[in-house]
Amino acid sequence: MVNPQIFRAYDIRGVVDKDLNENILYLIGKGYGTFLRRQNLKTVCIGGDARLSTPAFKEAFIKGMRETGIDVIDVGIVATPVLYFSIWKLKTDGGVMITASHNPAEYNGIKLNQGLQSVYGEQIQEILKLIQNKDFETGESFLSSNDQMDEIYKNFIFDGIKLERPVKVIVDGGNGMGGPYLPGILRRLGCEVTEMYCEPDGTFPNHHPDPTVEKYMTDLIAAVKSSDAEVGLGMDGDADRIGVVDENGKMLFGDQILNIIARDFLIANPGEKIIGDVKCSKNFFDDIKKHGGIPIMYKTGHANIKSKMKKDGLLMSGEMSGHVFLKDRFLGFDDAIYVCARFVEIMSKTDKPVSTFLADQPKVYNTPEIHYKSTDDDKFDLVAKVRDSFIAEGYDVNDIDGMRITFKDGWGLCRASNTTPVLVLRYEAETEKRLHEIQKLIEDRIEKLK
């Protein structure tokens, strides 16, 4: 039987041999193929990351899809953005990436697309029901391979970036899928590049591939501080999330990275709307407005944001988690390789160090994401109880995604993670004392109502 818990909000993900094996990938392939066929869709490209289980899983998934009558183009072992690029370039109806992104080595998973939009939420549950009911289409199909997408993609990125001067860069690939792409592109652009952990290795021998968590960036931070590099660039396991370290070894949060790119974008595009998710700093939203843009606070989740961007015709969005989506001069999906190159392009326009880029913003104190243990059965109800209790007391609550309470001197967030059994909390205030007060107020309420 297929474990329904692996069918999550934005993708399918589980532990290899416990939740996922070749037979389960075969069944999910049949479910996804059926989902597409019933919309009169026929063609799919598929890629996979460097995890040890990926080649066999990819083969099993292809077999399942083909039995439903889906024509498949295998683009090989690639970064997730290259798979997205392949959908666009090859004009397929859908796309499949076998990856567990930044999860530990014992995990694997599947990201599903219909065109350049993620298959998520109710659509993923629809595929689960097809599998549970053994309700599958059948048909004839073709399988082909295309090993040229890597080079076409690299050339596409290179052609879209122009540097005004060389930049000294250290790239930490995290032994994920970004390493074979970014250093070479930056060198072609004229950068001086030092590589760290850029060889894909599905065991992730050096550190967990999540560039948004400081303890996984310590090697990159140390390398930047001990050199004359101007910036350190990190990517997660499948290269759709970016991390940045400034010349002093200080990490930038995802909203700060987006903020820097947005300032540059708004010079030529005043009045454009830019999305930041509910975890983003007040400084981000205020800064977009100050520089002539219209800030929009929206739900967390790459699938949610891509859908909103398409619906509203937006050109730029991002999340605290390091997903940055650029339709301006690009294709609209989250691509850490392209965003790193775009960031370096902005750096090349000035001799000022990265640490000065947002130095004019007010000083605030904030926390990273805090994960508060809950259960998948209870987390949404608990957040609703906490939210309703604060609304009843007259607090200023934004409920677009969980609850974000705004005070005159700070804010606090409590939302249920769509991917793990936790509540996601984040706090920000004008003083450290006030930060702790807001944190205590919300966490005491969670404890009381859980």
Secondary structure, DSSP 8 states (H G I E B T S, - for coil): ---GGGB-SSSEEEEBTTTB-HHHHHHHHHHHHHHHHTTT--EEEEEE-S-TTHHHHHHHHHHHHHHBT-EEEEEEE--HHHHHHHHHHHT-SEEEEE--TTS-TTEEEEEEEETTEE--THHHHHHHHHHHTT----B---EEE---HHHHHHHHHHHH---SS--EEEEE-TTSSSTTTHHHHHHHTT-EEEEES-S--TT--SS-S-TTSGGGSHHHHHHHHTS--SEEEEE-TTS-SEEEE-TTS-EE-HHHHHHHHHHHHHHHSTT-EEEEETTS-HHHHHHHHHTT-EEEEE-SSHHHHHHHHHHHT-SEEE-TTS-EEE-TTS-SSB-HHHHHHHHHHHHHT-SS-GGGTTTTS---EE---EEEE--TTTHHHHHHHHHHHHHHTT-EEE-SSSEEEEETTEEEEEEE-SSSSEEEEEEEESSHHHHHHHHHHHHHHHHHH-
